Each structure stands twice: as C-alpha cells, then as structure tokens.
Amino acid sequence: MIRFILKRLFISIPVIFILATLTFCFMRIIPGGPFDKDKVIPPEIKKNIEAKYDLDKPTFLNFRKFPEKKWFHTVTETQYFYYMSDLIRGDLGPSYKYLGRNVTDIIKDSLPVSIELGIYALLLAFFLGIPLGIISAYKHNSWIDSTSMFFAISGVALPSFVVAAILVLIFSFYLPWLPVGLWDGGIEYKIMPAVALGLRPVAIIARLMRTSMLDVIQADYVRTARAKGLSEAPVILKHVVKNSLIPVLTISGPLIAGVITGSFVIEHVFAIPGMAKHFILAVTNRDYTLIMGVTLVYAALLIVANIMVDVLYMIVDPRIKLA
C-alpha cells in the first residue's frame, strides 16, 4: 500500500506542473494586470513596482528582446522561469495586493478554516446520506422512500447560497437560535454553514446509495444468504451495504475536493475567514501569485482525496488490488 501511495504521489508531480503552467498561461492571456486598477501613478513608479515583482520581464521566450544572448539566458530571464523555479523550492511568491504578505502565509492562515468547514459538511454528508439511502432502498416504494427522495432531489436542485439564505431567515431571524455569521465562536457558529454546504452532498450520497443498494439487493449472493437462514439485519449490513459502498467511494474523491473548493459562496455569506475571500479578491484584483497558489492547493487536495478513495477501495472490497 505504501508503494502504491508513493507511486501515485510521484505520478501527480507532472500533473501539478502542467496545471501550474496552464494557470500561468491563462492569467497572462487575459487582458489587464494586477496594478491596472490602482489610482493613476507616474509611469516611473509603476515601472519600479513591476520591476520589484519581475513583471517587467518577458512572460515566455522573447528572442527579439535578447537577440545577443544565448538561448539558456533568454529562458532564465522570463516570468515563467522565475515563478516555476520558486515553486520548485516551495515558494509561492508575494501577494501583489496584500502588501508585505507571502502567498504561503495567506494560505496557512485561511486553509485550515476551509478544511474545518469542509470536514463538518462531509461528516454530515456521509453520516446522514448513507443511512438515508439505506432506509430508502430497504423501504423501496414506500412513503419513507418517496419522502426521503423528495428531500434528496430538493437538496440537489437548490443552490447552496439559497439554502444558506433560507437557514439564516429561519434560524437567525424568525427563530433567533443561531448567530448569522463569523466562525471563531462556539459550535453554534458552525452549524448553519456546515448544513448549507453539506446538504447537497447529503442528497447526492443518499440517491447514489439507494440506487446501488437496489442493484445489490437483487444479487444472487444476497438471495443465497437469505436462503441459508440469516436474519435480515446481517444480510443488509454485511452483504448489501458493504458492496453498495463502492459507487459512493468512487464519487467521494471529487466530492471531498468539491466540498472544500465549493465553499466560496458559503464562506462569503457567513463571513467565514477561509480561502474563499482571498480567492475571490485575487481574481478581481488579478493577483497572479495568489490565484496560482490557491489553484495548486485545491489541485493537491483533489489528488490526495482520490488516492484516499483508491486505498478505501481495497479496504471495503479485498478483491480490488492496488496497482
């Protein structure tokens, strides 16, 4: 298993490199720059600012600008080379808008908050979605099945910001039980954001678990287990539920990354000091280094989540071998 994890991590290195290259290219292709929205400043001062952040260098190879120099020197005097060389050393560079702050420090301060919110939402998704799917499948075509699937479809259809607004309206205004926003207080500050972010994953997992169980419950080995005289509870829990978890695990990797990366709106609605604020402001302000840093962090989270799912495959079903 250790060998498999190391192999997957090694394979992920070129993926991160390609993603960094594409993001770098897209940021430079879009018109405008990080200092274009500032108040009008003298050209000399703007030139000095761009020189401080190496923005006066060519983006990629520019043989016309350095015709007398060798190819290697031309490559090393580009913005792309400077950024990638810093990235290899683990330096994400300084923020163009948060003066005096490094992108790495900004991510260290805000990423734990986003991860904590994502963990609460995922716990809600798995601990509520899986039992809901099991009950719906076991009570197929009953009023319990219809009711649970109605709420599941509603959870998929409703955007998270609509759910957040409804929760705030009910539990903060009509029933003043929970605070509207912020994060540093007690658990009461984290209930509504976690529910608003986790409701959609709950619905997705519940529907997927129900569909998977309805397929597995008709399998031959399930009928054989019942024919042997096993009671209904061991048949459902040991044979049906365990084999129905494979599709849920398959979607768990993208779902985990999606919950953490999809918390932008929720963090904004509830004034949570996570990465959403920095990412949105970075896009608005064309803060190249911060956009790159947040994008790479989310890519790394997606890679780690998919590796965890592959390992869980083998735990749930020993027949699956890790290659």
DRENRO-553227 format. One record per atom (N, C-alpha, C, O, CB): residue in one letter; x, y, z. Coordinates in steps of 0.1 Angstrom, whole numbers, plus 5000, padded with zeros to 4 digits. Glycine has a CB too. Layout:
BEGIN
AXYZ...
This chain:
BEGIN
M500849885000M500050005000M500950135000M500650224993M499150005012I501950125008I502850245008I503550264995I503650384990I504050225019R503850154988R504450174975R503450234965R503850314957R504950034969F502150194966F501150244957F500950394960F500850474950F499850174959I500950434972I500750574976I501950664970I501750764965I500550594991L503150614972L504350684968L504350694952L504650794947L505550614972K503850584946K503850584931K502850694926K503050764917K503450444926R501650694933R500650794929R501150934931R500851024923R499350764936L501750954942L502251094945L503351134935L503451244931L502851094959F504151034931F505251064921F504551104907F505051194900F506150944919I503551024904I502851054891I502151184891I501951254881I501850944888S501751234903S501051364905S501951484902S501451594900S500351364918I503251464903I504151574902I504051644888I503851764888I505551534904P504051564877P503851634864P502451694862P502351794855P504151534853V501451634869V500151694868V500151834874V499551924869V499051604876I500751844886I500851974893I501652074884I501252194882I501551964907F502652024877F503452114869F502652154857F502752274853F504752034864I501952074850I501152104839I500052204843I499752304836I500451984832L499352184854L498352274859L498952404862L498352514859L497652214872A500052414868A500752544871A501052614858A500852734857A501952524879T501552544848T501852604835T500552664829T500552774824T502552504826L499452584828L498252634822L497652754829L497252844823L497252514822T497652744843T497152854850T497952984848T497453094847T497052824865F499252964848F500153074845F499853134831F499853264830F501653034845C499653054821C499353104808C498053174807C497953284801C499352984798F497053124813F495753184813F495753324820F495053414815F494653094819M496453334831M496553454838M497153564830M496853684831M497353444851R498153524821R498853624813R498053654800R498253764795R500253574810I497253564795I496553584783I495453684785I495153764777I495953454778I494753674797I493653764800I494153914800I495153934807I492953734813P493554004793P493954144793P493954204807P493154164816P493154234784G494854294810G494954364822G496054314831G496654204828G493654354830G496354384842G497454344851G497054374865G496054434868G498754414847P497854334875P497554344889P497554494894P496954524904P498454274897F498154584886F498254724890F497454814881F497654944882F499654764891D496654764872D495954844863D494754924870D494355024865D495454764852K494254864881K493054924887K493455024898K492555094904K492154814893D494755034901D495155134911D494955274905D494755294894D496655104915K495055364915K494955504910K496155544901K497155474901K494955604923V495955644893V496955674883V498255714890V498255804899V496455794875I499255644886I500555674892I501555704881I501355664869I501055554900P502555784884P503555814873P504155684867P504355584874P504655904879P504455694854P505055574848P506355524854P506555404854P505355614833E507155614860E508355574866E508155484878E508755384880E509255694870I507155524886I506855444898I506155314894I506555214900I505855524907K505355314885K504755184880K505855094875K505754974877K503655214869K506755154868K507855074862K508655004874K509154894873K508755154853N508955084884N509655034896N508954924903N509454824907N510055144906I507554934904I506754834910I506854704902I506954594908I505254884912E506654714889E506754594881E508054534881E508154414881E506354634866A509154614882A510454554883A510654484896A511354384897A511554664882K510054534907K510154464920K509554324920K510054234926K509354544931Y508454304912Y507754174911Y508154104898Y507454004895Y506254194912D509154144891D509654084879D508654084868D508754004859D510053934882L507654174869L506654184858L507254264846L506554264836L505454254863D508454314847D509054384836D509754284826D510154324815D509954494840K509854164831K510454054823K509454004813K508254014815K511053944832P509953944802P509053884792P508353764799P508953694807P509853844779T507153734795T506353624800T507053494797T507253414806T504953634796F507353474784F507953354780F509153394771F509753504773F506953264771L509653304763L510753324755L510553454746L509553464740L511153204746N511553534746N511553654737N512853674731N513753744736N511053784745F513053614720F514353614713F514653754707F515853794706F514453514702R513553824704R513853964698R514354054708R515154144705R512554014692K513954034721K514354134731K515854104735K516554194739K513454124743F516253974734F517553934738F518253864726F518653754728F517553844751P518453934715P519053864704P520553834706P521053734700P518853944691E521153904714E522653884716E522953784726E524053734727E523354014719K521953734734K522253644744K521953504740K521253474730K521353674756K522453404747K522253264743K520853224748K520153294755K523353184750W520453114742W519153054744W518853034759W517853074764W518852924737F519852984767F519652954781F519453074789F518553084797F520852874786H520253184786H520053304793H518653364790H518053434799H521153404790T518253354778T516953404774T515853334782T514853404787T516653384759V515953204784V514953134791V514853174806V513853194812V515152984790T516053194812T516153224826T515753364829T515653394841T517553194831E515453444820E515053584822E513653604818E513253714813E515953684814T512753504821T511353514818T510553504832T511053444841T510953404808Q509353554832Q508553544843Q508153394847Q508153354858Q507253624841Y507953324836Y507653184838Y508753104845Y508553024854Y507353114824F510053134841F511153064847F511253104862F511553024871F512453094840Y511153234865Y511253284878Y510153214887Y510453174898Y511153434879Y508953214882Y507853154891Y508053004893Y507952954904Y506553184884M508352934882M508552784884M509752744892M509652654900M508652724870S510752824891S511952794900S511652824915S512052744923S513152884895D510852924917D510452954931D509452844936D509452804947D509753084932L508552794927L507552694930L508252564934L507852494943L506652674919I509352524927I510052404930I510652414944I510752314951I511152384920R511052534948R511552554962R510552564972R510852584984R512552674962G509252564968G508152574978G507752714981G507052744990G508552504990D508252814973D507952954975D506852994965D507152994953D509253044973L505653034970L504553074961L504653224957L503753274950L503253034967G505653284963G505753424959G505053524968G504153484976G505453444945P505253654966P504553754974P503253784967P503053774955P505353884975S502253834975S500953874970S501154014965S501854104970S499853874981Y500454044953Y500554174947Y499654274954Y499854394953Y500254164932K498554224961K497654314967K497754324982K497554424988K496254274963Y498054214988Y498354205003Y499754245005Y500654155007Y497954075009L500054365005L501454415006L502154365018L501654375029L501554565005G503354315016G504154265028G503854125032G504454065041G503954355039R502854055025R502453915029R502853825017R502753855006R500953915032N503253705021N503553595012N502353515010N501553495019N504753515017V502253454998V501053374994V501053255004V499953205008V501153334980T502153195007T502253085015T501653115029T500953035035T503653035017D501953225034D501453265048D499953295047D499253255056D502153395052I499453345036I498053365035I497253235035I496253215041I497653445022I497853135027I497253005026I497252935040I496352865044I497852925015K498352945047K498552885060K497452935070K496952865078K499852905066D497153065069D496153125078D494753085074D493853075083D496353275078S494453075062S493053055057S492652915054S491452885055S492753145046L493552835050L493252695045L492752615057L491752545054L494452635040P493252615069P492652535080P491152565082P490452475086P493452555093V490752695081V489352725083V488552665072V487452605075V489152885083S488952665059S488152605049S488152455050S487052395048S488752645035I489252395055I489252245057I488352215068I487652105067I490652205060E488352285079E487452255090E485952265086E485252175090E487752355102L485652365079L484252375074L483952255065L482852205065L484052505066G484852215056G484652105047G484551975055G483651895051G485752095037I485251955065I485151835073I483751825080I483151715080I486251835084Y483251935085Y481951935091Y480951895081Y480051815083Y481652065098A481051955069A480051925058A480151785054A479051725051A480252025047L481351735053L481551595048L480951495059L480351395055L482951565045L481251525071L480751435082L479151435081L478551325082L481151485096L478551545079L477151555078L476751475065L475751405066L476651695077A477451485054A477051415042A477151265043A476151205039A478051465031F478151215049F478351065050F477451005061F476850905059F479751035052F477451075072F476651015084F475151035082F474450965089F477151075096L474751125073L473351135071L472951075057L471851015056L472951285071G473751095047G473451055034G473350905032G472450845026G474351105024I474350835038I474450685037I473250615044I472550535038I475750635043P472950655057P471750595063P470450625056P469550545055P471650635078L470350745051L469150785043L468950705031L467850665027L469250935040G470050675024G470050595012G469650445015G468950385008G471350595004I470250395027I469950265031I468450245034I467850145030I470850225043I467950335042I466550325046I465650345033I464650265032I466150445056S465950435024S465150445012S465150325004S464050284999S465650565004A466250255002A466350134994A465650025001A464949944995A467750094992Y465750015014Y465149905022Y463649915022Y462849815022Y465649895036K463150045022K461750075022K461350125008K460550215007K461350185033H461750044998H461550094984H460050104981H459250014985H462249994975N459750214974N458350244970N457350264982N456150264980N457850124962S457950294993S457050335005S457050485006S457750554999S457550265018W456250535016W456250675018W457550725023W457850845021W455050715027I458250645031I459550685036I460550705024I461250805024I460150575045D460550615014D461350625002D460950754994D461850824990D461150504993S459750774992S459250894985S459651024992S460151114985S457750884982T459451025005T459751155012T461251175012T461651295010T459251135027S462051075015S463551095015S464051135002S464951225001S464250975020M463551074991M464051114978M463551254973M464251324966M463551004967F462351294979F461951434976F462951534982F463351624975F460551454982F463351504994F464351595000F465651584994F466451684993F464451575015A466051464989A467351444982A467351524969A468351594966A467551304980I466251514961I466251594949I466151744951I466851814944I464951544941S465451784962S465451924965S466851974969S467252084966S464451954977G467651884976G468951924980G469951934969G470852024969G469551824990V469751854958V470551864946V470151984938V471052054932V470451734938A468852014938A468352124929A468652264935A468952354928A466952114927L468652274948L468752404954L470252444955L471052364960L468152414968P470652564950P472052614952P472352634966P471452664974P472252744944S473652624970S474052634984S473752774989S473452785001S475452604985F473852884981F473553014986F472053034989F471753114998F474053124976V471152964982V469752974985V469452894999V468752945007V468952904974V470152785000V469952715013V470552795025V469852805035V470752575013A471652865022A472252945033A471253065037A471053095048A473553005028A470653125026A469753235029A468453185036A467953255045A469253295016I467953065033I466853015040I467152985054I466353015063I466352885033L468352925057L468752895070L468853015079L468453025090L470052815070V469453115073V469653245080V468253305084V468053355095V470453345072L467353305074L466053365076L465253285087L464553355095L465253355063I465353155087I464653075097I465253085111I464553115121I464452935092F466553045111F467153025124F467953145130F468453135141F468152915123S467953255123S468553375128S467653495130S467853575138S469753415119F466553495121F465553605122F464253555128F463853615138F465353665108Y463653455122Y462353415128Y462553335141Y461753365151Y461653325118L463553255142L463853185154L465353215157L466253145152L463653025152P465553315166P466953365168P467753265177P468053295188P466853495175W467953145171W468653045178W470153045175W470953005183W468052905175L470553075163L471853065158L472353205153L471653275148L472052965147P473653225155P474253355150P474353355135P474453255129P475653385156V474253475129V474253485115V475553445108V475553385098V473853625111G476653495114G477953465108G479053455117G478853435129G478253575098L480253475112L481553455119L481853315122L481053225119L481553535132W483053285128W483553155129W484253125141W484253005146W484353115117D484853215148D485653195159D484953165172D485653135182D486553315161G483653165172G482953145184G482752995187G483652915183G481553205184G481652955194G481452815197G480852735185G480852785174G480552805208I480352615188I479852535178I478552595171I478252555160I479552395183E477852675178E476652735172E476952825160E476052845152E475952825183Y478252875159Y478552955147Y478852865135Y478952915124Y479853035150K479052735137K479452645126K478352555121K478452485111K480552565131I477152565128I476052465124I475452505110I475452425101I474952475134M475052635109M474452675096M475352665084M474952615074M473852815097P476652715085P477552695074P477752545070P477752515058P478852755077A477952465080A478152315077A476852255070A477052175061A478452245089V475752295075V474452235069V474252295055V473952215046V473252275078A474552425053A474352485040A475352425030A474952395018A474552635040L476552395034L477552335025L477352185023L477652135012L478952365030G476852115033G476751975033G475451915028G475351795025G476951915046L474452005026L473151955022L473151885008L472551785006L472052065022R473851954999R473951894985R474651764985R474151664979R474651994976P475851744992P476451614992P475651514999P475651394995P477751625000V474851555009V473951455016V472951395005V472751275004V473151525027A472351484997A471451444987A472051354977A471551254972A470751564980I473251384972I473951314962I474351174967I474051074961I475251384957I474851164979I475251034985I473950954988I473950824985I476051054998A472951014993A471650934995A471150874983A470750754983A470651025002R471050954972R470550894959R471450784954R470950684949R470351014949L472750814954L473650714949L473650584957L473650474952L475050764949M473550594971M473550474979M472250404977M472250274977M473650524994R471150464975R469850404973R469850324960R469450204959R468750504972T470350384949T470450324936T471350194937T471050094931T470950414925S472550214943S473450104944S472849984952S473049874949S474750154951M472150014963M471649914971M470449834964M470349714966M471049974984L469749904956L468649844949L469249744939L468549644935L467749944942D470449774933D471049674924D471649564932D471449444927D472149754916V472349584943V472949484950V471949384957V472249264958V473949544961I470849444962I469949364969I469249254961I468749154966I468849444975Q469349264948Q468849164939Q469949064934Q469648974926Q468249224926A471149074940A472248984936A472048844941A471248824951A473549034941D472648744934D472548604938D473048574952D472448494959D473248514928Y474148634956Y474748604969Y473848654980Y473948604991Y476148664970V473048764977V472148804988V471048714990V470648675001V471648954984R470448664979R469448554980R469948434986R469248364994R468848524966T471248394983T471848274989T471948295004T471748205012T473148244983A472348415009A472548445023A471148435030A471148385041A473148585025R470148485024R468848465030R468348325030R467748275040R467748555022A468748255020A468348105019A468948025030A468447925034A468648055005K470148075034K470847995045K470248025058K470647955068K472348035045G469348115059G468648135072G469148255080G468848275091G468748015080L470048335074L470548455081L469348555083L468548575074L471648525073S469448625094S468448725097S468648845088S469648865081S468448765112E467648935087E467649045077E468749145080E469349195071E466349115077A468949175093A470049275097A471449235092A472049315086A470049295112P471949115095P473249075089P473349075074P474349115068P473648945095V472249035068V472249035053V472349175048V473149205038V470948965048I471649265053I471649405048I473049475052I473649535043I470549485054L473449455064L474649525069L475949465063L476849535059L474749535084K476049335063K477249265059K477349245044K478449265039K477349135066H476349215038H476349175024H475949295014H476649315004H475549055021V474849355018V474349455009V475049595010V475549645000V472849475011V475049645022V475649775025V477049785021V477549875014V475449815039K477849685025K479249685022K479549685007K480449765003K479949565028N478849604999N479049604985N478449724978N478749754966N478549474979S477549794984S476949914978S477750034980S477450144974S475549934984L478850024988L479650144991L480650184980L481150294980L480350125004I480850094971I481850114960I481450234952I482350324950I481949994951P480250254947P479950374939P480050504948P480450604943P478550364934V479750494961V479850604970V481250644971V481650764971V479150574983L482150544973L483550574974L484150634961L484950724961L484350444977T483550594950T484050644937T483850794936T484650864931T483350574925I482650834940I482350984939I482951054951I482951184951I480850994939S483450994961S483951064973S485151154970S485251254976S484250964984G486051104962G487251184959G486851324953G487251424959G488151114949P486251324942P485751464937P484851534946P484851654947P485151444923L484051454954L483051524963L483851594974L483451704978L482151424968I484851524980I485651584990I486251714986I486251824992I486651494996A486951704974A487551824969A486551934965A486752054967A488451794957G485451894960G484351984956G483752054968G483452174967G483251914948V483651984979V483052054991V484052164996V483652275000V482851945002I485352124996I486252225001I486452344992I486552454996I487652155004T486552314979T486752414969T485452494966T485452604961T487252364956G484252424969G482952494966G482452574978G481252604978G482052384962S483252594988S482752674999S482952824998S482752895007S483552625012F483252864986F483453014984F482153094988F482253184995F483753044969V481053054982V479853124985V479453114999V479053215005V478653074976I479553005005I479152985019I480053065028I479553135038I479252835023E481353065026E482253145034E481953295032E482053375042E483653125030H481553335020H481153475018H479853515025H479753625031H481053505003V478853425025V477553455031V477753465046V477153555052V476553345027F478453375052F478553375067F479853445072F480153425084F478553225071A480553515063A481753595068A482753505074A483253535085A481253705077I483053395068I484053295074I485353335068I485553345056I483653145071P486453345076P487753385071P488553265065P489653235069P488553445083G487953205055G488653105048G489353155035G489553265034G487652995044M489653055026M490353095014M489453155004M489953214994M490952965008A488153145005A487153204995A487453354993A487453404982A485753174999K487553425004K487653575003K488953604996K488953694987K487753635017H490053534999H491253564992H491253524977H491753594969H492453494999F490553414974F490553374960F489653464952F490053504941F489953234960I488553504957I487653594950I488353734948I488353784937I486353614958L488953784959L489653914957L490853904948L491153994941L490153964971A491553784948A492653764939A492253764925A492953824916A493353634943V491153704922V490653704908V490153844904V490453894893V489453614906T489553914913T489054054910T490254144908T490254234899T488154104921N491354134916N492454224916N493554174907N494654234906N492954244930R493354054900R494454004892R495653974899R496754004894R494654094880D495553924911D496753894920D497253754915D496853654920D496353884935Y498153754905Y498553634899Y499053524908Y498653414908Y499753664889T499953564917T500553464926T499553404936T499653284938T501653534934L498653484941L497653424950L496653334942L496253224948L496853534957I496253364930I495453284922I496153144919I495553044921I495053344909M497453154916M498253034913M498352954926M498152824925M499653074908G498553014937G498752934949G497452864953G497552744957G499153034960V496352934953V495052874957V494752754947V494252654952V493952974958T494952784934T494652674924T495452554927T494952444926T494852734910L496752564930L497652454932L497252374945L497352254945L499052494932V496852454955V496452394968V495152304965V495152194970V496152494979Y494252354958Y493052284955Y493352154947Y492752054949Y491952364949A494252174937A494652054929A495251944938A495051834936A495552104918A496151994947A496751894956A495751824965A495851704967A497851964965L494751894970L493651834978L492851734969L492551624975L492651944983L492651764957L491951664948L492751544946L492151434946L491551734935I494051554944I494951444942I494951354955I494851234954I496351484938V495051414966V495151344979V493851274981V493851154986V495451434991A492751334978A491351274981A491251154972A490651054976A490251374978N491651164959N491551044950N492450934954N492050814953N491851084936I493550964960I494450854965I493850784977I493850664978I495850904969M493250864986M492550804997M491350714993M491150604999M491950915006V490650754983V489550674978V490050544972V489450434975V488750744967D491150544965D491750424959D492150324971D491950204969D492950454951V492650374981V493050294993V491850235000V491850125004V493950375003L490750315001L489550265007L488850164999L488150075004L488550385009Y489050164985Y488550054977Y489049914982Y488249824984Y489050074962M490349904985M490849784989M490349745003M490249625006M492349784989I490149845012I489649805025I488249755025I487849665031I489749935034V487349825016V485949785015V485849645008V485049565012V485149885009D486649634997D486549514989D487949464986D488649514978D485849544975P488349354994P489749304993P490049244979P491149224976P489949195003R488949224971R489249164958R489949274949R490549234939R487949124951I489749394952I490349504944I491849514948I492149534960I489649644946K492749504939K494149514941K494649654936K494249704926K494849404934L495549704944L496149834941L497349814932L498249734935L496549914953A497349874920A498349854910A499449964912A500449964904A497849854896
